[in-house]
């Protein structure tokens, strides 16, 4: 698949999300476009489409169901927080052939209801049960006891809570995806962020999330498993992390987010210059 077609498909997903009230025809076009090419897209592009559509309450359900068949690290955003899924639809996903990894992700979804919770409990997985217990008893959040200020942060931003919870997963890509969701950045940016553990950028990103020193260190250790851990590194991290000013972190992360938006817009404009938008009616149809 050529780059123009790839950009066109991704752009169509982002354009669809911007439509306040998409028509049935717009939904069908988007579904046909993505389903017709999804298997030919690379994992990064597949994840970008999942992440975009997760924010739309109007995304076609059958399209989302198909995307949820992709690997867990690709469809993570949909499983953990699609605005289009309700309790019944989550229960349908759980009733299919689903991996334990995906079930654990769904257990963090704020849209869970009696049907999906009952199915999750029936799996008998301790990590799933722990996630469900935490929904009912926030004070039982025991990756270690949270500071009061930190608990309020997790309560206000469930994506940060999902990041902390993701540390219990064996798959590193789940942690990367949870961090991408919490920061509002794409996976390529996260991979670049974690590629140089000696850089100040990763501590800066964690400081932006207002994590305590110890929670930030836990996330840092998980994301930089390939470098040796020692007391000196821990001390350096704590010193750097404590010295970071929130105003600076907000400004820098905001600039990264804006850079991504500009890049996405540029790619979308290039694609739209070459291809008609899949979410707009053609002149023939208007006629």
Secondary structure in CASP SS format (residue, H / E / C, confidence):
PFRMAT SS
TARGET T0000
AUTHOR 0000-0000-0000
METHOD secondary structure of the structure
MODEL  1
X C 1.00
X C 1.00
X H 1.00
X H 1.00
X H 1.00
X H 1.00
X H 1.00
X H 1.00
X H 1.00
X H 1.00
X H 1.00
X H 1.00
X H 1.00
X H 1.00
X H 1.00
X H 1.00
X H 1.00
X C 1.00
X C 1.00
X C 1.00
X C 1.00
X C 1.00
X C 1.00
X H 1.00
X H 1.00
X H 1.00
X H 1.00
X H 1.00
X H 1.00
X H 1.00
X H 1.00
X H 1.00
X H 1.00
X H 1.00
X H 1.00
X H 1.00
X H 1.00
X H 1.00
X H 1.00
X H 1.00
X C 1.00
X C 1.00
X H 1.00
X H 1.00
X H 1.00
X H 1.00
X H 1.00
X H 1.00
X H 1.00
X H 1.00
X H 1.00
X H 1.00
X H 1.00
X H 1.00
X C 1.00
X C 1.00
X C 1.00
X C 1.00
X C 1.00
X C 1.00
X H 1.00
X H 1.00
X H 1.00
X H 1.00
X H 1.00
X H 1.00
X H 1.00
X C 1.00
X C 1.00
X C 1.00
X C 1.00
X H 1.00
X H 1.00
X H 1.00
X H 1.00
X H 1.00
X H 1.00
X H 1.00
X H 1.00
X H 1.00
X H 1.00
X C 1.00
X C 1.00
X C 1.00
X C 1.00
X C 1.00
X H 1.00
X H 1.00
X H 1.00
X H 1.00
X H 1.00
X H 1.00
X H 1.00
X H 1.00
X H 1.00
X C 1.00
X C 1.00
X C 1.00
X C 1.00
X H 1.00
X H 1.00
X H 1.00
X H 1.00
X H 1.00
X H 1.00
X H 1.00
X C 1.00
X C 1.00
X C 1.00
X C 1.00
X C 1.00
X C 1.00
X C 1.00
X H 1.00
X H 1.00
X H 1.00
X H 1.00
X H 1.00
X H 1.00
X H 1.00
X H 1.00
X H 1.00
X H 1.00
X C 1.00
X C 1.00
X H 1.00
X H 1.00
X H 1.00
X H 1.00
X H 1.00
X H 1.00
X H 1.00
X H 1.00
X H 1.00
X H 1.00
X H 1.00
X C 1.00
X H 1.00
X H 1.00
X H 1.00
X C 1.00
X C 1.00
X C 1.00
X C 1.00
X C 1.00
X C 1.00
X C 1.00
X H 1.00
X H 1.00
X H 1.00
X H 1.00
X H 1.00
X H 1.00
X H 1.00
X H 1.00
X H 1.00
X C 1.00
X H 1.00
X H 1.00
X H 1.00
X H 1.00
X H 1.00
X H 1.00
X H 1.00
X H 1.00
X H 1.00
X C 1.00
X C 1.00
X C 1.00
X C 1.00
X C 1.00
X H 1.00
X H 1.00
X H 1.00
X H 1.00
X H 1.00
X H 1.00
X H 1.00
X H 1.00
X H 1.00
X H 1.00
X H 1.00
X H 1.00
X C 1.00
X C 1.00
X C 1.00
X H 1.00
X H 1.00
X H 1.00
X H 1.00
X H 1.00
X H 1.00
X H 1.00
X H 1.00
X H 1.00
X C 1.00
X C 1.00
X C 1.00
X C 1.00
X H 1.00
X H 1.00
X H 1.00
X H 1.00
X H 1.00
X H 1.00
X H 1.00
X H 1.00
X H 1.00
X C 1.00
X C 1.00
X C 1.00
X C 1.00
X H 1.00
X H 1.00
X H 1.00
X H 1.00
X H 1.00
X H 1.00
X H 1.00
X H 1.00
X H 1.00
X H 1.00
X H 1.00
X C 1.00
X C 1.00
X C 1.00
X C 1.00
X C 1.00
X C 1.00
X C 1.00
X H 1.00
X H 1.00
X H 1.00
X H 1.00
X H 1.00
X H 1.00
X H 1.00
X H 1.00
X H 1.00
X H 1.00
X H 1.00
X H 1.00
X H 1.00
X C 1.00
X C 1.00
X H 1.00
X H 1.00
X H 1.00
X H 1.00
X H 1.00
X H 1.00
X H 1.00
X H 1.00
X H 1.00
X H 1.00
X H 1.00
X H 1.00
X H 1.00
X H 1.00
X H 1.00
X H 1.00
X H 1.00
X H 1.00
X H 1.00
X H 1.00
X H 1.00
X H 1.00
X H 1.00
X H 1.00
X H 1.00
X H 1.00
X H 1.00
X H 1.00
X H 1.00
X C 1.00
X C 1.00
X C 1.00
X C 1.00
X C 1.00
X C 1.00
X C 1.00
X C 1.00
X H 1.00
X H 1.00
X H 1.00
X H 1.00
X C 1.00
END
